[in-house]
Structures are given as C-alpha cells and as structure tokens.
Amino acid sequence: MGSSNAPDHVEDQGLDVVTTVADSGPSPETNNVPVRPTVQEHVPMANRLSLESWGTGSMPGVPDVDEESNSYGRYDVEEIQSTKFSTSSIQSSIYHYVEENGRTYHRYKQGREQKEQDRLDLQHALFVMSTRGKIYLAPLKDDIKNILDIATGTGLWAIEMAQLFPNAKVLGTDLSPIQPLYVPENCSFEIDDAEDEWTFSTKFDYIHGRALLSCFKDPSAVIQQAYEALAPGGYLELQDGIFPMEYAGGPRPDCALHKWNELVIAGAEKTGRSWTNVQHYKRWLEEAGFEDVVERRLYYPTSPWPKGKYYKTIAAYFQEDLLIGLDALSLKVMGALGMSPDEIREFLVDVRKDLHDTSIHGYLRIVCVYGRKPGARAA
C-alpha cells in the first residue's frame, strides 16, 4: 500500500479490535471563506471518523432492539456535521442548469445540486464507518495498475483509492462534472454513462460501484460490460442497498415509512429503473462469468433504535443521509405515479417523523458483493 495508515482489505477473522483516530479538524478558513484542502492535506475519511466495533464475528449481525432507549433522540448530529467537508466542484460556463420541482438538475442527463453533493460526501462517510475504515472489501493486491469507479459522484472514493494505490491509475466516471478540481496525479475523472457502450482503451484490475440501485435500467448488462472491461484476475465490487426496508418485529399498519417504501418501489418500476435489483447482484456476477463471488451484508437502521454504539452511530449517519435526500429520492419516482410535488412533500412530512421515531425499528440491508474474472493476472 502507499501509506502506513492505509487499511488492509477485510479478512474473514480478527476484526474485533478497532483503533479510534482523532478527527483532523475543519479546513482552514480565510475571511470566513472555506479554503479547499490541497491534495497533500486531504485526509482519508477513515481518519476523520471515530470507528466503532460491531462486536464479534467477521461482519455485523442484524441489529437488536434497545428496549431501554426507545426515546433515544438524534444521535450526535454535531459529530455527523464535523465529518463533512467541502469540495470544489468543476466550474465552467458551458454547464447550464434547469429548474424542476424547485431543484436544479444538470442538462447532461440530470446532475446534482450542492445539497445532494454534500449528501454524497456524508454517504461516503457512512460506508466507511459501517465497514470500519475499509473502502473496498475485495482481496486486492498491492501492485494493481488500473482502477475504475463507475458513478463516482463527488469522487471521494476515487481520490482515497488513488492515495492507497499511488502506483495505480484511478479513473472515476459520472454523468455530472461535480468532482474536485485538484486531485492526486494518478486520479482523473470523465463524464460518462455506464449504461452506454464501454469504450475504454485499457483493461482494469478493479472496478468499483456503490449506491447504484437507482442508476440503471439493466444492471446485469452493466455487470457484463464490467466483466469484459476487466483484465484476467481482476475484480468487480458492488455495494448497494436492498429495497424494501425491513423491520425488527414488522412495521406498524400506519407506518408512513413503510408506505414510502411501497410508493418509491412502484414509481421506480414505472420509470424503468427498479429499486429491487440489488438482491440479484450475486447471481448476475456468477452468470456473467465471475468466479469466487462473495456476498457480505451490512445493516443500516433508520434511527438509533438498536443496541450498541456501533449501530446507534450507523443509524445517525443513515438517518441524516435519508433526511437530506428524501425529497430528491421521492420527487422523481413518486411523480411517476401521478402524484404532484405538493402531494409528495405533504406525504414526506410523516415519513420524516417516522425516521425520527425510535419505536419504528426499520433498517436497510446493504449488499457488498465482489467477484474475480477468471485467469491469471499479468506480471
């Protein structure tokens, strides 16, 4: 690895001891205007967080209800806010934005507003927190040369991967040019749609995709293209949530959160981009030709209702992620059902209440699946 602080890949055993790393603090400011960190100052997200143990075993189990803290409020929101840091998005007059439902969308297949970019940074922190500092789970070798991150978002994962593997070239692709201007020399970004034909001139040793459940009409076709784009012995890894959410003890009959799950799933089906495809990832990797396919699962509670500091912390991050993104997640897919923006927003008032209600024991299963393309890696 490129640094003594770089985390090794997740092993099947021995994951119970966690080192808590102090927060590096906020970025410097000049006249109250945030100054973007230079590449040298960029601190990986794992070093910004206080990582909590999930207990025994190689991966955390399904969360248990904390009967003694059903009135538990929003957990340590100040800590959540401290983990976020600003990044400068690409600025150019050639990029124009349009208004839709009071939100801005990029003309190139609809990009993201600043609030959504902040949520993606928070989501990166959530994934890092839930895996206790790991940004990949596949058993990668230190000498890999070419890495691809599809739907890279704000590019934080790609930047940190470039730091971990300084001798590799890391490419992040996305529909929107929202990545930082200043990145490690071995990291670059391109506007690209992973559903289009892949025309990369090089073969990759590792391809990564995260939080893609709403991105593709045919995820199996994207997986097949990833297989073709990998060098022999290369890995594809996907990390995503399985909808609908589940509940410890089942949902209440009047649960707005449960109804929201039903509506967004139905609306997503109408748009042609199903939110229920993640359950098939492992099978699709195997059908594409991948070998040694491994699936691991994590659990994100919707509020701090479970036992243990690990799950209460994960819940705080996931709750914040949902609260920030609820409008953006809902307006498009629920609008496909014929609901007006005002009707959707009125309904979301009750959904937000349920996200704060620790007597509703909801959680989202997260699938982390990776597989290896057959063949020996080139020397």
N, C-alpha and C positions, 0 to 999 in steps of 0.2 A: 504493500500500500504506500501512498505518497506521504503519509504522516503518521507519527507515533500515536496520535489521537484518533486515527481513523478506526471505526468499528469493523471487526471481522464479520464474515457472514454468519447468520444464525445457525448454530449447531442444534442437534436434536436434544442434547442434555446440557446441564450445567449453566442454566440461565437464571438462577435464583439470586445471585448477588448483583446488585446494581450500585454503581457509583453515582452520587449526586454531584453535578457540575454546576458551579455558580454561574448565574446569568452574567453575560458580558456587559450588560448595561445598555442604555439607549445610545443611539447615534449622536455624534456631536452636533451642535446647533450654532448657527451664526445669525444673529439678529432675529432669533425665533424662527428661522427658516431651516428645516431639516437638511443636513448635508448627506448626500448618498455615500455610503461606505465605498472605499476603493476595493479592488479585488483582494488586496492584501489584508484589508480589515474585515472582510466577510467572515463571519463566524458561523460554522455549520449549525443548523437548527438543534441538533442533538446536544451541542454545548451550551445552548441558550435555555434549555429546559431542565427542570428537576425531575429526573426519571424515577418512576415508582415501580416497585416489584409487583408482578401479578401473582406471586405466590409460587407454589410448587408446580412442576411439570414444564415441558418444553414450550407450551403455548397456553394462554389463559383459558379457563373453562367458562361455561355460561354463567353470567353473574347471578348471585343470590340476593334476595331482598333483604335490606337492612330494616328490620321491623322497628328498631329503636330510633330511626331518624327519618320517618315519613314526612316530617315537616321541614326537612333539610332544604335550605334555600339555594340560590345560585352560588356555586362553589368557586370562591377565589377568582372572581372576574378580573380583579386587578392584575393577577398573575397572567391570565389569558392575554390581557391587553399588552402586558410587558413583553410577551413573546413575539408580538407582531413588529415588523419593521418595514419601513417604506422602501420601495424600489422605484427607480425612474423608468417609466415606460418610453418606448420609442416615440419621438415627436417628429411629425412631418406633416406639411400642409396637404400632401396628396391623400391623406386619410381623412375621410369625412364620416360623420355620424348622423344617424337619423333617430328621431324620437318615436317610440312605440310604447304605449301604455305608461307613459311617464318615465321610461327608462331609455338609456342610449344603447344602440346596437350598431356594430360595425357594418359597413356596407359590404365588406367581403365576408359573406356567409355569417354575418351577425356576430360581432365581437363582444367585449365585456367592458362595463363601466368600472370606475375606480373602486367602488364599493365591492364589486364582485372580485376584483383583483386582490383586495385586502382579504376577502374570504378565502381565496385560493391559497394565500400565504398561511392563513390560520389552518386551513385543511392540511397543508404540508406539515405543520407542527403537530396536528392531530395524528397523522400517520406515523410520524417519527416517535411521538410519545407512546402510541399503542404498541409499537414494536421495540420499545426501549432503546431507541437510538439507531436502529437499523434503517437504511434507506433502500436496501434490497435484501432478499432472502435467498435467492439462487446461489449455489456454491461456485462463485466466480473465481477465476484465477487472477493473480496479481498482474499478469502480463497481457490482459486483453487490450485490443488496439482500437476497436470501433464500437461505439455505443450510440443507440438511438432511443430517444424519448418521444413517443407519439402523444399528441395533445398535451404539450409541455406546460401550458398555462403561463404562469409568471416566470417559469424557468428555474425556480429554486432547486428542484431536484437535479436538473441537468448541471447547474453550477456546482452543487455539492458533490455530484458524481465526478465532475472534472477535477475537483480538488482531491478526491480519494484516489483517482487514477490519473495522475499527471502525465503519464506517457500514452494515454489513450485520447482519441478524438471523440468528443461528445457532441452529438447533434440533437437539438430539440426542435420539433415541428409543431405548428399550431395554425389555426385559422386566423388568429389575431396577433399583430405585432406588439405585444404588451410586455416583452421581456426587457431586462435591464440593458442599458447601452454598454456598460463596462462589465466584461465577464472575463474569466480566465482565458488565456490564449488558446487553450485546447477545447474551448466550448464555443459553439456557434448556434444560431437559430435561423430557421427558414419558415416562411409561410407555406403551408402545405395541408392538404386534406388527406388523411389516412384512408379514406374511402375511395379516393381516386387511384388509378394505376400507379404502383410504386416504380419509380424510375431511378433509384439511387445507383450511383456508379460503383459503389463499394459494397462488400458484404459485411454484415455486422456480427460481432461476437456476443452482443447482448442487446435485446430490445425490451423496453420497459413501457408499460402503460398503466395509468392509475386514474380511478374515478371516471371511467369511460361509459358508464351504463346508459347515459342519455345521448351518446355521441353518434352511434352508428345504426343504420338500418339493418345491416347484415354483419354482425361481429364475427361470425365464423369465416366470412370472406377476408376480413382484416387479419384474422389469425393465420389464414392460409398464406396471405401475402407476406406476413412476418416470417413464416416458415421459409418461404422462398428467398427472402432477403437475408437470412442468417447464413453465416459460414458453417460448415460442418463442425459439430460440437458446441455451437452457440446456443444461448438460452433466450427464451421469451418468458417474461414475467408480467402478470396482470394482477392488480389489486383493486377490488371493487366491492360494492355493497349489494346484497341480495334483498330485493323488494318482493313482497311487502314486509314491513317490520313485524317482529314477533313480540309476544308479551309473556312475562312470567305470570302464569295464572289466567291468561286470556284478557282481552280488552273489555272494558265496560260497554254496555249496549249503547250508551250515549256518547261514546268517545269520539271527539272530533278528529283526533289524530288518526284513529283507525279509519274513519270515513275519508280523510285526506289521502291516505294510502290507496284506498279503493279508487278515488277520483283520479289521482295522478297516473295510476297504472292504466286505467281505462282511457284517459286522454292521451297518454304516450302511445298506446296501441293505435289510436286514430291517426297520430302523426307518422306512424310507421317506424318509430324508434322505441321498441319495447323496453321497459324498465325491469323486466323479469328474465333477461337473458343470462345474467351472471351465473345462475345455477348450472348452466351448460358449459362454462368455460373449460373445465377439466376434460369433459368428453370431446369438445371441439379441438382442444390441443392434441388429444390422442388420435382423433380422426384425421387431423392434418399431417400426422406422421411423427409427432414428438414422442420421445422416449423418456423414461424416468420422470413422469409427470407427478408432481407433488402438490397437494392442496392443503392449505392450513387456514384456520378460521380465527377471526378476532370478533369481538362483540362491543358495539358502541351503544351504551344506554342513552336514552333521550333526556334524562335528568339524573341528578345524583341520588337515585333510589337504591343502588346496590350496596352491599357490604364492601369495605376495604377502600383505602385511599387510592389505589390504582384505578378502580372503576369510578370512584367519585370524581377523580381528576379527568379521566377519559370522557365522562359524562359532561363535565363542564365545557370541555372543548367542543364536543359534538353538539351539545345544546346551542352553543354560540354559533357554530357553523350553520345549523339549521335556521336559527332565528334570523341571521343575516341574509341567508339565501332563500328564505321561504317564498318571498314574492317572485323572485326570478325563476325558481323551480316550478312555481304553480301557474303563473300567468299564461305561459305558452301552452302547456299541456291541458290545463283545465279549460282554457279558452277553446280548445278543440272540441270540447263537449257542448259548446254553445253558451257557456257562462260568460257574462260580461266582466270586465275588470273590476267594477264596483261590487258585483256579487262575489267575486273571488276574494277580494280584500275583506269584505264583511265576514265571510266564512273563516278566513285566516285568523281573525281575532280570537276565535275559540280554539283554533289549532295552537296558537301561541300560548294560550292559557294551559292547554294540556301539556305543552313542552315544559312548563314550569311546575306542573303538578307531580310531586313525587309519589302520589298514590297510584299513578299510571306507570306501570312497570314495562315500558316499551324499550326495545333495543333493535339495532340493525346488525345483522350478520355481515361480516366482511370476509370475502374470499381472497386469499393470496395463493395464486397458482402459478407454478413455473414448470417448464419442460425443456428438454435438450434435443436439438436436432441431431440425428444420428451421424456418425462419422467422427474421425479424429481431427482435432484442431491442428491447423498448420503450425509448424515450428517457428 
